[in-house]
Amino acid sequence: MAASENQIYPSETSRATAQVVPLPKREPTLERNTNEIAERAAEILRTTKDSARAAYEHTRKEAVATYSRARDKAQDLARRTQNRARQAKQEHPVQLLAIAFGAAVIAGISLRIWRARAS
């Protein structure tokens, strides 16, 4: 005794027909992910360029300021040295000549010894 299909699956036959609804067309997942990655990469590139530009400008401004300060200090040091040399020349001319003579003698002796050892 074989059972009929309606006896085995009674609910299958009693159903009403369903309407078929088409799915919305979607981009392939790989292409969508590629576009998202490209957009994100472009955003990161813009951000990186902006950060690099800002860092360069900041560094350039600091370098200019540091150079200006160093130049000003060097000029001030040169001016003070000239003033002290002028003052020493006016107040102690003999001692200044003695110091120059002593330095020349020491330099001459040192060169003579160095040349003698080099030969």
Sequence and secondary structure as in RCSB ss.txt:
>XXXX:A:sequence
MAASENQIYPSETSRATAQVVPLPKREPTLERNTNEIAERAAEILRTTKDSARAAYEHTRKEAVATYSRARDKAQ
DLARRTQNRARQAKQEHPVQLLAIAFGAAVIAGISLRIWRARAS
>XXXX:A:secstr
    HHHHSHHHHH              HHHHHHHHHHHHHHHHHHHHHHHHHHHHHHHHHHHHHHHHHHHHHHH
HHHHHHHHHHHHHHHH HHHHHHHHHHHHHHHHHHHHHHHHHH 
